Amino acid sequence: MRTRTRGVRPARALLAAAAAGLALTLAGCSGGGAAAPVAQNAVEKAAELAPEALLKAVGDRTSAAKSAKVESDIKAGDGVMHFQGAISWQDGLQGELKGSATGGKMGQALSQVGGDGTFTARYLSDAYYVNMGDAMARQLQGKHWLRYGYEDMATLMGASGDALRSQFKSADPVAAVRTLIASGKVAKVGEESVNGTKATKYQGDFTAADLDRMATNGLTADQVKALKTQFEQTVVGADHVEVWVGADQLLLKKVESFETKAGHFEAASVYSGYGTPVETKAPAKADTVDFAELLKAAQQGAATG
């Protein structure tokens, strides 16, 4: 049992750090699988809309889309994470991201298992899987993948896990856009370029005091509940959100930043390749360990040891 349970502590740290970071990154993911072309007069008309109205059009358009390529950078305290890959939100979050981490809890978790700082995260409708390489596999009887079932998240992480479970399963691709609209504090900043593409930038700040009215200003009660849980457990002060929108009313970039008890947090994501095919399969069962079962075995071993 010792060989099988040695990876529990770093795996738990990875769950806490990676799950939160990935959820915040992906919750703002936009994209446009099979996005319909936009007529020039529609683009010109959209440019005349007030910020809230335009962002609503962006939300509607990207929600109807299916997939995109995403590249994200997350800074959390002294840790830095990078993710790159393609995802779909047609039936909950699905896809695969390659990642790397240095510093912070996630970097420490990878270092503890002897890894090189890189990992692969794979998302399906019922769970997400993390592969931390051969070093971690040596602590898991040669198995490379750890499975985190969405239904187990509340048990493993409490209220924050329950909120993460909802985010993973719904995979709302324009959460940041909807939050800006619901806050009633969105402002048009100006024109900028994102990877050579002309974009209009919008931004806004909201605090815990703004959350209650969001339920009557565009967000559902469940969305507000999840946002409150995330906010109360994570944010100190205000949450600052910036989005860049292309002429075709698709999100090109999103940046979210706020202060936490552990330090400054900032997540920046850039989207491209709308309509990218995404086909994701669960890793082979013979190469997978369920984290809930691994944790249970470790607890039983500690109780009898």
VEXVOSE-711956 format. One record per residue: z, y, x of N, C-alpha, C in turn. Coordinates in steps of 0.05 Angstrom, whole numbers, padded with zeros to 5 digits. Atoms other than C-alpha are relative to their C-alpha. Layout:
    n.c3    n.c2    n.c1   ca.c3   ca.c2   ca.c1    c.c3    c.c2    c.c1
       Z       Y       X       Z       Y       X       Z       Y       X
...
This chain:
    n.c3    n.c2    n.c1   ca.c3   ca.c2   ca.c1    c.c3    c.c2    c.c1
   00000  -00024   00017   00000   00000   00000   00000   00025   00017
  -00001  -00024  -00016   00012   00047   00058  -00027   00011   00006
   00027  -00010  -00006  -00061   00050   00076  -00012   00014  -00024
   00013  -00010   00024  -00080   00064   00004   00012   00027  -00008
  -00013  -00024   00010  -00030   00121  -00007   00003   00022   00020
  -00003  -00021  -00021  -00033   00160   00058  -00016   00025  -00008
   00017  -00023   00007  -00087   00205   00028   00010   00016  -00024
  -00009  -00013   00025  -00046   00226  -00033   00007   00029   00004
  -00009  -00028  -00004  -00015   00289  -00004  -00024   00019   00005
   00023  -00017  -00003  -00080   00320   00023  -00018   00000  -00024
   00017   00001   00024  -00117   00297  -00039   00012   00017  -00022
  -00013  -00017   00020  -00066   00331  -00084  -00004   00030   00008
   00005  -00028  -00009  -00073   00395  -00042  -00029   00008  -00005
   00028  -00005   00006  -00148   00389  -00048  -00005   00005  -00029
   00002  -00003   00029  -00142   00382  -00123   00008   00028  -00008
  -00010  -00026   00007  -00100   00445  -00129  -00017   00023   00009
   00016  -00022  -00012  -00143   00487  -00083  -00029  -00001  -00009
   00028   00002   00006  -00212   00461  -00097  -00006   00003  -00030
   00005  -00001   00029  -00206   00452  -00172   00001   00029  -00010
  -00002  -00027   00009  -00183   00523  -00182  -00023   00017   00010
   00022  -00015  -00012  -00235   00552  -00135  -00027  -00007  -00013
   00025   00008   00012  -00292   00511  -00164  -00002   00009  -00029
   00000  -00008   00027  -00272   00527  -00235  -00006   00030  -00003
   00005  -00029   00001  -00271   00602  -00222  -00028   00006   00008
   00027  -00005  -00008  -00337   00598  -00187  -00020  -00008  -00022
   00019   00010   00020  -00371   00556  -00240   00003   00012  -00027
  -00004  -00013   00026  -00341   00591  -00299  -00019   00024  -00003
   00018  -00023   00001  -00385   00650  -00281  -00028  -00007   00005
   00027   00008  -00006  -00446   00610  -00267  -00019   00007  -00022
   00021  -00005   00019  -00509   00632  -00301  -00024  -00015   00009
   00024   00013  -00008  -00577   00604  -00299  -00020   00000  -00022
   00019   00000   00021  -00640   00593  -00337  -00018  -00023   00001
   00018   00022   00002  -00667   00525  -00345  -00020   00005  -00021
   00021  -00004   00019  -00734   00531  -00378   00002   00027  -00015
  -00003  -00026   00012  -00721   00605  -00390  -00027   00010  -00009
   00025  -00010   00011  -00774   00636  -00434  -00007   00026   00014
   00009  -00025  -00012  -00816   00692  -00404   00008   00024  -00018
  -00007  -00023   00015  -00795   00762  -00425  -00022   00020   00001
   00021  -00020   00002  -00847   00811  -00449   00009   00026   00012
  -00007  -00025  -00013  -00850   00877  -00412   00013   00020  -00019
  -00012  -00020   00018  -00835   00918  -00474   00029  -00008  -00007
  -00027   00009   00005  -00773   00875  -00486   00019   00008   00023
  -00016  -00008  -00023  -00749   00890  -00415   00005   00030  -00001
  -00003  -00028   00002  -00761   00964  -00425   00020   00008  -00022
  -00018  -00005   00022  -00724   00962  -00491   00029  -00006   00008
  -00027   00009  -00008  -00665   00925  -00460   00012   00021   00019
  -00010  -00020  -00019  -00660   00979  -00406   00012   00024  -00014
  -00010  -00023   00016  -00645   01030  -00461   00026  -00007  -00014
  -00023   00008   00014  -00587   00990  -00489   00026   00010   00014
  -00026  -00006  -00011  -00514   01009  -00479   00009  -00025   00016
  -00008   00023  -00017  -00479   00965  -00426   00009  -00024  -00016
  -00011   00023   00016  -00442   00923  -00478  -00023  -00015  -00014
   00022   00013   00015  -00506   00910  -00518  -00018  -00015   00019
   00017   00014  -00019  -00546   00892  -00456   00014  -00025   00010
  -00014   00024  -00010  -00493   00845  -00430   00002  -00021  -00021
   00000   00020   00021  -00490   00811  -00498  -00027  -00014   00000
   00026   00013  -00002  -00565   00799  -00492  -00002  -00019   00024
  -00001   00017  -00024  -00554   00772  -00422   00016  -00026  -00006
  -00016   00023   00007  -00499   00726  -00448  -00015  -00019  -00018
   00015   00017   00019  -00542   00700  -00505  -00023  -00014   00015
   00023   00011  -00013  -00602   00689  -00460   00008  -00022   00021
  -00008   00020  -00020  -00565   00653  -00404   00015  -00023  -00012
  -00013   00023   00014  -00524   00611  -00453  -00021  -00019  -00010
   00021   00018   00010  -00589   00584  -00480  -00015  -00014   00023
   00013   00012  -00023  -00611   00566  -00409   00014  -00026   00007
  -00010   00027  -00005  -00597   00498  -00378   00010  -00005   00029
  -00007   00008  -00028  -00592   00498  -00301  -00008   00022   00019
   00007  -00019  -00021  -00595   00538  -00237   00011  -00009   00027
  -00012   00003  -00026  -00582   00537  -00163   00021   00021   00003
  -00022  -00019  -00004  -00517   00570  -00142   00010  -00002   00028
  -00012  -00002  -00027  -00488   00593  -00076   00024   00018  -00003
  -00024  -00015   00004  -00416   00616  -00075   00018   00001   00025
  -00020  -00003  -00021  -00365   00642  -00026   00026   00009  -00013
  -00026  -00006   00011  -00291   00643  -00043   00019   00006   00023
  -00021  -00007  -00019  -00236   00678  -00004   00026   00000  -00015
  -00026   00002   00013  -00166   00659  -00023   00022   00001   00021
  -00019  -00003  -00022  -00111   00686   00022  -00013  -00002   00027
   00012   00004  -00027  -00128   00662   00092  -00021  -00022   00000
   00020   00021   00002  -00176   00609   00066  -00027   00010  -00009
   00028  -00007   00008  -00252   00613   00060  -00014  -00026  -00008
   00016   00023   00009  -00295   00565   00020  -00028   00008  -00007
   00028  -00005   00005  -00370   00560   00013  -00011  -00024  -00016
   00012   00021   00016  -00408   00521  -00041  -00030   00006  -00004
   00029  -00003   00005  -00482   00509  -00050  -00011  -00025  -00013
   00012   00023   00014  -00522   00465  -00097  -00013   00009  -00026
   00013  -00005   00026  -00550   00460  -00168   00017  -00012  -00021
  -00016   00009   00022  -00514   00453  -00234  -00015   00003  -00026
   00010  -00002   00027  -00530   00443  -00307   00024   00003  -00019
  -00021  -00003   00019  -00488   00464  -00367  -00009  -00008  -00028
   00011   00008   00025  -00529   00432  -00422   00019  -00017  -00016
  -00019   00018   00013  -00476   00380  -00437   00026   00000   00017
  -00022  -00003  -00018  -00414   00406  -00402  -00010   00003   00028
   00008  -00004  -00028  -00415   00418  -00327  -00009  -00025   00013
   00011   00022  -00015  -00459   00371  -00288  -00015   00010   00024
   00015  -00008  -00024  -00488   00374  -00218   00015  -00008   00025
  -00012   00007  -00025  -00471   00369  -00145   00000   00025   00018
  -00002  -00022  -00018  -00446   00421  -00095   00010  -00011   00027
  -00009   00005  -00027  -00439   00415  -00020   00019   00023   00008
  -00019  -00021  -00007  -00379   00453   00007   00012  -00002   00027
  -00014  -00001  -00025  -00341   00474   00068   00024   00018  -00004
  -00025  -00016   00002  -00271   00503   00078   00013   00003   00027
  -00016  -00005  -00023  -00232   00535   00133   00024   00016  -00008
  -00025  -00014   00007  -00160   00559   00130   00009  -00007  -00028
  -00010   00003   00027  -00118   00560   00067   00007  -00029  -00006
  -00008   00027   00008  -00094   00499   00028  -00022  -00020   00002
   00022   00019   00000  -00162   00468   00022  -00009  -00007   00028
   00007   00006  -00027  -00179   00475   00095   00021  -00017   00014
  -00021   00017  -00011  -00111   00446   00113  -00002  -00028  -00010
   00002   00027   00012  -00122   00387   00065  -00022  -00015   00015
   00022   00014  -00014  -00188   00371   00099   00007  -00006   00028
  -00009   00005  -00027  -00157   00378   00167   00020  -00023   00002
  -00020   00021   00000  -00100   00332   00149  -00012  -00028  -00002
   00013   00027   00002  -00148   00275   00133  -00019  -00004   00023
   00017   00003  -00023  -00185   00287   00198  -00029   00007  -00004
   00027  -00007   00006  -00247   00315   00166  -00010   00024   00017
   00012  -00022  -00015  -00295   00367   00194  -00002   00025  -00016
   00000  -00024   00016  -00283   00417   00139  -00021   00000  -00022
   00021   00001   00020  -00341   00395   00095   00007  -00021  -00021
  -00004   00019   00021  -00342   00358   00029  -00023   00002  -00020
   00019  -00001   00021  -00385   00342  -00031   00014  -00003  -00027
  -00012   00002   00027  -00365   00354  -00104  -00022  -00007  -00020
   00019   00009   00020  -00401   00319  -00160   00013   00001  -00028
  -00011  -00005   00027  -00392   00337  -00234  -00014  -00016  -00021
   00012   00014   00023  -00403   00293  -00295   00015   00009  -00025
  -00012  -00010   00025  -00383   00300  -00368   00029  -00007  -00004
  -00027   00009   00004  -00317   00263  -00361   00018   00004   00024
  -00016  -00002  -00024  -00295   00276  -00290  -00015   00014   00022
   00014  -00009  -00024  -00310   00307  -00223   00010  -00016   00024
  -00005   00018  -00022  -00313   00270  -00157  -00002   00017   00026
   00000  -00014  -00026  -00298   00294  -00086  -00002  -00021   00023
   00004   00016  -00023  -00323   00261  -00022   00007   00016   00025
  -00009  -00016  -00023  -00286   00285   00040  -00007  -00014   00027
   00010   00012  -00024  -00322   00240   00089   00014  -00025   00009
  -00010   00025  -00010  -00307   00179   00131   00029   00000   00007
  -00028  -00001  -00008  -00240   00204   00155   00018  -00005  -00024
  -00016   00005   00024  -00212   00206   00084  -00004  -00029  -00009
   00005   00028   00008  -00245   00139   00069   00017  -00020   00015
  -00017   00019  -00016  -00206   00106   00125   00028  -00002  -00011
  -00026   00001   00012  -00143   00124   00086   00000  -00010  -00028
   00004   00010   00027  -00171   00097   00021  -00014  -00027   00000
   00012   00026  -00002  -00190   00027   00041  -00031   00001   00001
   00029  -00002  -00004  -00259   00050   00060  -00015   00013  -00022
   00013  -00013   00023  -00274   00085  -00006  -00003   00030   00005
   00006  -00028  -00007  -00306   00154   00000   00006   00020  -00022
  -00001  -00019   00022  -00300   00185  -00069   00027  -00001  -00014
  -00023  -00003   00017  -00238   00210  -00106  -00009   00010  -00027
   00007  -00008   00027  -00245   00215  -00181   00023   00014  -00013
  -00020  -00015   00015  -00208   00268  -00221  -00010   00002  -00029
   00008   00000   00029  -00214   00254  -00296   00010   00025  -00013
  -00007  -00025   00013  -00214   00317  -00338   00024  -00004  -00018
  -00023   00005   00018  -00165   00285  -00387   00026  -00003   00015
  -00025   00003  -00016  -00116   00273  -00330   00010   00027   00012
  -00007  -00025  -00014  -00116   00346  -00306   00026   00012  -00010
  -00024  -00012   00010  -00061   00369  -00353   00025  -00014   00011
  -00022   00015  -00011  -00016   00313  -00328   00004   00006   00030
  -00002  -00004  -00028  -00032   00326  -00255   00007   00028   00008
  -00003  -00028  -00008  -00030   00402  -00256   00014   00017  -00021
  -00014  -00016   00020   00007   00423  -00319  -00019   00017  -00016
   00015  -00018   00017  -00017   00482  -00360  -00026   00009   00013
   00024  -00009  -00014  -00066   00505  -00306  -00021  -00022   00000
   00019   00023   00001  -00097   00435  -00306  -00013  -00002  -00027
   00011   00000   00027  -00106   00439  -00381  -00021   00021  -00003
   00020  -00022   00001  -00143   00505  -00374  -00024  -00008   00016
   00023   00009  -00017  -00186   00476  -00318  -00016  -00021  -00015
   00014   00021   00015  -00202   00416  -00361  -00019   00012  -00021
   00016  -00013   00020  -00228   00462  -00416  -00024   00013   00013
   00022  -00014  -00014  -00270   00502  -00366  -00021  -00020   00010
   00019   00020  -00010  -00301   00440  -00335  -00017  -00012  -00022
   00013   00014   00022  -00318   00409  -00402  -00019   00018  -00015
   00018  -00019   00015  -00347   00472  -00434  -00020   00012   00018
   00018  -00011  -00020  -00378   00501  -00371  -00015   00024  -00010
   00012  -00024   00010  -00390   00568  -00404  -00014   00015   00023
   00014  -00011  -00023  -00444   00597  -00359   00002   00030   00003
  -00002  -00029  -00002  -00430   00670  -00374   00028   00010  -00007
  -00028  -00008   00006  -00354   00674  -00378   00005   00028   00010
  -00006  -00027  -00011  -00352   00736  -00333  -00014   00021  -00017
   00014  -00019   00017  -00404   00771  -00376   00014   00004  -00027
  -00014  -00002   00026  -00368   00755  -00441   00027   00014   00003
  -00026  -00013  -00005  -00301   00777  -00411  -00004   00030   00003
   00005  -00028  -00003  -00330   00844  -00391  -00005   00013  -00027
   00006  -00011   00027  -00358   00855  -00461   00026   00002  -00016
  -00024   00001   00016  -00293   00835  -00494   00022   00019   00009
  -00020  -00019  -00010  -00251   00879  -00449  -00004   00028  -00010
   00006  -00027   00009  -00286   00941  -00475   00000   00020   00022
  -00002  -00018  -00023  -00284   00970  -00405  -00023  -00002   00019
   00023   00003  -00017  -00353   00954  -00378  -00014   00026   00005
   00014  -00025  -00007  -00391   01009  -00342  -00024  -00007   00017
   00024   00003  -00017  -00461   01013  -00313   00003   00016   00025
  -00005  -00013  -00026  -00457   01028  -00239  -00025   00012   00012
   00025  -00010  -00012  -00529   01035  -00217  -00019  -00023   00006
   00020   00020  -00008  -00589   00998  -00188   00005  -00010   00029
  -00003   00011  -00026  -00583   00951  -00129  -00020  -00023   00003
   00018   00022  -00005  -00622   00894  -00097   00017  -00025   00006
  -00013   00025  -00005  -00600   00821  -00098  -00022  -00019   00010
   00020   00017  -00013  -00640   00778  -00049  -00028   00010  -00005
   00026  -00012   00003  -00698   00826  -00055  -00009   00005  -00029
   00007  -00005   00028  -00697   00829  -00131   00016   00023  -00011
  -00013  -00024   00011  -00682   00894  -00167   00019  -00009  -00022
  -00020   00008   00020  -00619   00889  -00209   00017   00024  -00008
  -00018  -00020   00010  -00573   00932  -00251   00028  -00011   00002
  -00028   00009  -00005  -00499   00929  -00233   00018   00011  -00022
  -00020  -00007   00019  -00443   00930  -00284   00027  -00009   00010
  -00027   00008  -00009  -00368   00927  -00271   00021   00009  -00020
  -00022  -00007   00017  -00301   00930  -00305   00026  -00012   00010
  -00026   00011  -00007  -00227   00918  -00296   00016  -00005  -00026
  -00017   00005   00023  -00179   00886  -00346   00026  -00012   00010
  -00027   00010  -00007  -00105   00869  -00345   00010  -00018  -00022
  -00011   00018   00020  -00060   00822  -00384   00003   00014  -00027
  -00003  -00015   00025  -00050   00878  -00435  -00026   00001  -00016
   00026  -00001   00014  -00124   00875  -00452  -00007  -00026  -00013
   00009   00027   00009  -00126   00801  -00468   00002  -00004  -00030
  -00004   00005   00028  -00099   00802  -00539  -00023   00010  -00017
   00021  -00011   00016  -00154   00846  -00567  -00027  -00013   00004
   00026   00014  -00006  -00208   00803  -00535  -00007  -00020  -00022
   00005   00019   00021  -00199   00753  -00592  -00014   00012  -00024
   00013  -00014   00022  -00225   00805  -00640  -00024   00016   00010
   00022  -00015  -00012  -00279   00831  -00593  -00019  -00018   00015
   00021   00016  -00012  -00325   00773  -00578   00008  -00027   00010
  -00009   00026  -00010  -00283   00716  -00549   00014  -00016  -00022
  -00013   00017   00019  -00258   00657  -00588   00030  -00002   00007
  -00028   00003  -00006  -00184   00642  -00594   00005  -00019   00023
  -00003   00019  -00022  -00192   00582  -00548  -00007   00012   00027
   00008  -00013  -00025  -00228   00624  -00496   00022   00019   00010
  -00021  -00018  -00007  -00173   00676  -00498   00025  -00015   00010
  -00023   00016  -00008  -00119   00623  -00493  -00003  -00010   00029
   00005   00009  -00027  -00151   00593  -00431   00001   00022   00021
   00000  -00023  -00017  -00161   00662  -00401   00028   00009   00006
  -00028  -00008  -00003  -00088   00679  -00413   00015  -00018   00019
  -00014   00019  -00017  -00064   00616  -00380  -00008   00005   00029
   00010  -00004  -00027  -00108   00628  -00319   00011   00027   00011
  -00009  -00027  -00008  -00088   00702  -00317   00029   00000   00007
  -00029  -00001  -00004  -00013   00692  -00324   00009  -00016   00025
  -00008   00017  -00023  -00011   00638  -00270  -00012   00010   00026
   00015  -00006  -00024  -00058   00671  -00221   00000   00030   00007
   00006  -00028  -00006  -00070   00746  -00227   00025   00018   00000
  -00021  -00021  -00001  -00023   00802  -00206  -00014   00026  -00002
   00014  -00026   00005  -00047   00868  -00235  -00025  -00004  -00016
   00025   00000   00014  -00119   00875  -00255  -00021  -00019   00012
   00023   00017  -00008  -00180   00829  -00252  -00024   00018   00001
   00023  -00016  -00003  -00241   00864  -00226  -00025  -00017   00000
   00024   00016   00003  -00309   00836  -00246  -00025   00018   00003
   00025  -00014  -00003  -00378   00858  -00223  -00023  -00020  -00005
   00023   00018   00005  -00445   00829  -00247  -00025   00016   00005
   00027  -00011  -00005  -00517   00842  -00227  -00020  -00014  -00018
   00018   00011   00020  -00570   00832  -00280  -00029   00008   00007
   00028  -00005  -00006  -00645   00825  -00268  -00015   00011  -00024
   00016  -00011   00022  -00701   00856  -00310  -00005  -00020  -00022
   00005   00021   00020  -00709   00789  -00345   00025  -00008  -00015
  -00026   00005   00014  -00637   00793  -00371   00013  -00026   00008
  -00014   00023  -00011  -00612   00737  -00327   00019   00010   00022
  -00020  -00007  -00020  -00551   00741  -00283  -00010  -00008   00028
   00008   00006  -00027  -00567   00746  -00209   00024  -00004   00019
  -00023   00002  -00018  -00498   00754  -00179   00025   00008  -00016
  -00026  -00006   00012  -00425   00756  -00199   00021   00001   00022
  -00023  -00001  -00018  -00363   00778  -00160   00025   00005  -00017
  -00026  -00004   00014  -00292   00771  -00186   00021   00001   00022
  -00021  -00003  -00020  -00232   00795  -00147   00026   00010  -00013
  -00027  -00008   00010  -00157   00803  -00159   00021  -00007   00021
  -00022   00006  -00017  -00090   00800  -00125   00016  -00023  -00012
  -00018   00022   00008  -00046   00737  -00129   00026   00002   00016
  -00024   00001  -00015   00024   00722  -00106  -00004  -00010   00028
   00006   00012  -00026  -00008   00685  -00048  -00019   00018   00016
   00018  -00018  -00014  -00054   00743  -00029  -00025   00006  -00016
   00024  -00009   00013  -00123   00770  -00045  -00019  -00024  -00006
   00019   00020   00008  -00174   00727  -00082  -00027   00014  -00006
   00026  -00011   00007  -00249   00740  -00085  -00020  -00023  -00001
   00020   00020   00004  -00305   00696  -00111  -00027   00014  -00005
   00026  -00012   00003  -00378   00716  -00102  -00021  -00022  -00003
   00020   00021   00005  -00436   00675  -00131  -00027   00013  -00005
   00027  -00009   00003  -00511   00684  -00127  -00016  -00022  -00013
   00015   00020   00016  -00559   00648  -00175  -00030   00003   00004
   00029   00000  -00004  -00632   00629  -00167  -00011  -00027  -00010
   00012   00025   00007  -00681   00574  -00182   00005  -00010  -00028
  -00004   00007   00028  -00674   00576  -00257  -00018  -00023  -00009
   00016   00023   00009  -00697   00511  -00289   00000  -00023   00019
  -00001   00022  -00019  -00681   00468  -00229   00009  -00026  -00013
  -00009   00025   00011  -00678   00395  -00249   00027  -00009   00012
  -00026   00009  -00009  -00607   00368  -00245   00006  -00028  -00012
  -00006   00027   00008  -00594   00293  -00248   00023  -00010   00017
  -00024   00008  -00015  -00524   00271  -00229   00011  -00027  -00010
  -00011   00025   00007  -00496   00201  -00228   00028  -00004   00013
  -00026   00005  -00011  -00425   00177  -00217  -00003  -00017   00025
   00001   00017  -00024  -00413   00147  -00148   00006  -00029  -00008
  -00005   00028   00005  -00410   00071  -00144   00030  -00005  -00003
  -00028   00006   00004  -00344   00044  -00171   00013  -00012   00024
  -00011   00014  -00023  -00336   00002  -00109   00007   00020   00023
  -00004  -00020  -00021  -00336   00067  -00068   00018   00023  -00011
  -00015  -00021   00014  -00289   00106  -00115   00029  -00008  -00005
  -00028   00003   00006  -00214   00114  -00122   00008   00021  -00021
  -00009  -00019   00021  -00184   00145  -00186   00026   00013   00010
  -00023  -00014  -00010  -00135   00198  -00165   00025  -00005  -00016
  -00023   00005   00016  -00089   00186  -00224   00012  -00027   00007
  -00011   00026  -00007  -00083   00113  -00206   00011   00000   00029
  -00010  -00002  -00028  -00074   00130  -00132   00028   00013   00000
  -00025  -00014   00002  -00018   00178  -00150   00022  -00018  -00012
  -00019   00018   00014   00015   00127  -00196   00010  -00022   00020
  -00007   00020  -00019   00013   00074  -00141   00019   00011   00021
  -00016  -00012  -00020   00043   00122  -00091   00029   00005  -00011
  -00026  -00005   00012   00100   00140  -00139   00016  -00026  -00003
  -00013   00026   00003   00115   00067  -00153   00009  -00011   00027
  -00008   00009  -00026   00115   00052  -00079   00024   00015   00011
  -00023  -00016  -00009   00163   00109  -00066   00026  -00009  -00014
  -00023   00009   00016   00209   00084  -00122   00011  -00026   00009
  -00009   00027  -00008   00212   00013  -00095   00005  -00001   00030
  -00003   00000  -00029   00211   00033  -00022   00026   00010   00009
